[in-house]
Every structure is written in structure tokens, then in C-alpha cells.
Amino acid sequence: METASVHALGLLASMLDQLRARRLRLQTRKMVKHLRIHGRVQGVFFRETMRRQAEMLGITGWVRNCFDMSVEAMLQGTPEALDTIIAWAHHGPESAQVERLEIKESEGNFTGFEILRTR
């Protein structure tokens, strides 16, 4: 092979490696969402079920009951994982009746998933 062709192939391989690395970074980038779930969402194992869902999806953060009878959660994960748990939160566990779900972008860095005390 000619030297120019070998050089061109090397450049092409390098560009492909850079594109793969960029795609991997985008897939693993994490976002944080703040959720407020309204309806019949307390006393129906919403928090524990959300904790299990989060752990299966590799999501970190926390969930807690609120005095106004809603459930609040702060979730950190990949966009795909967050989309999955948000879709689940629209209905929650079997005995829940979700009436409204508020979702906001947020910030934070979490290492595990916790159930916090009521606030």
C-alpha cells in the first residue's frame, strides 16, 4: 500500500475512535430531575417501589413523602434511565393513583438511592 493510503486509513481509524468515544460519553452522561407526584401515592409502597426501580436502572438520588400527601424525588441517571423511571412514575405501583406528575431539571450528585424522612 502507498504511504498516503496508509496515512489516510490511520486518520480514518482515529476519527472513528473519536466518534465512538463521543457516543459513549453522551450515552453515559447523567442528568438530574426533580419529581413531585400527586394523587393517592402515600401508603401504597410508592417510595420502596421507586427505590427498587431506581436501583435496577442505575439511578441515584432519593425519594420521600411530603406533608401535603405527595411524593417528592430527586433522580440522577442517564437520559434513557430517567425516561424509564419517569414513565413508571406516571402510574407508580399497582395500588397508586397518580393524578399529576411535575418534572423539573435540577442539579446534584448522588452516590446511592435513599428513602428520606417525610418533609
Secondary structure, 3 states (H helix, E strand, C coil): CCHHHHHHHHHHHHHHHHHHHHHHHHHHCCEEEEEEEEEECCCCCHHHHHHHHHHHHCCEEEEEECCCCCEEEEEEECHHHHHHHHHHHCCCCCCCEEEEEEEEECCCCCCCEEECCCC
